[in-house]
Amino acid sequence: MLRKYRTDAAFAANEAETVRTDAPAYWVCLALLLAVVALAARIASIW
């Protein structure tokens, strides 16, 4: 009985770790990351 719950929990954790590229949060984070990199490049070029 305990083994089944442990397996289900491991499966749920595994599912949560997979990156879904269709999730809006993924694209928002990617856009923010690109914006930060572009801003850092501009600041570095000014200095």
C-alpha positions as CSV (number, residue, x, y, z in Angstrom):
1,M,0.0,0.0,0.0
2,L,2.7,2.4,1.0
3,R,4.7,1.6,-2.1
4,K,1.8,2.5,-4.4
5,Y,1.5,6.0,-2.7
6,R,5.3,6.5,-3.0
7,T,5.1,5.6,-6.7
8,D,2.2,7.9,-7.3
9,A,4.1,10.7,-5.5
10,A,7.2,10.1,-7.5
11,F,5.2,10.1,-10.7
12,A,3.5,13.4,-9.8
13,A,6.8,15.0,-9.0
14,N,8.2,13.8,-12.3
15,E,5.3,15.3,-14.1
16,A,5.7,18.6,-12.3
17,E,9.4,18.8,-13.3
18,T,8.8,18.5,-17.0
19,V,8.8,21.9,-18.8
20,R,5.6,22.6,-20.8
21,T,6.5,24.9,-23.7
22,D,2.8,25.7,-24.2
23,A,2.5,27.2,-20.7
24,P,2.2,31.0,-20.8
25,A,4.5,31.3,-17.8
26,Y,7.3,29.7,-19.8
27,W,7.0,32.3,-22.5
28,V,6.7,35.2,-20.0
29,C,9.9,34.0,-18.2
30,L,11.7,33.6,-21.4
31,A,10.7,37.1,-22.6
32,L,11.8,38.6,-19.2
33,L,15.2,36.7,-19.4
34,L,15.8,38.1,-22.9
35,A,14.8,41.6,-21.8
36,V,17.3,41.4,-18.9
37,V,20.1,40.2,-21.2
38,A,19.4,43.0,-23.7
39,L,19.4,45.6,-21.0
40,A,22.6,44.2,-19.6
41,A,24.2,44.4,-23.0
42,R,23.1,48.0,-23.4
43,I,24.5,49.0,-20.0
44,A,27.7,47.2,-20.8
45,S,28.1,49.0,-24.1
46,I,27.5,52.4,-22.5
47,W,30.3,51.8,-20.0
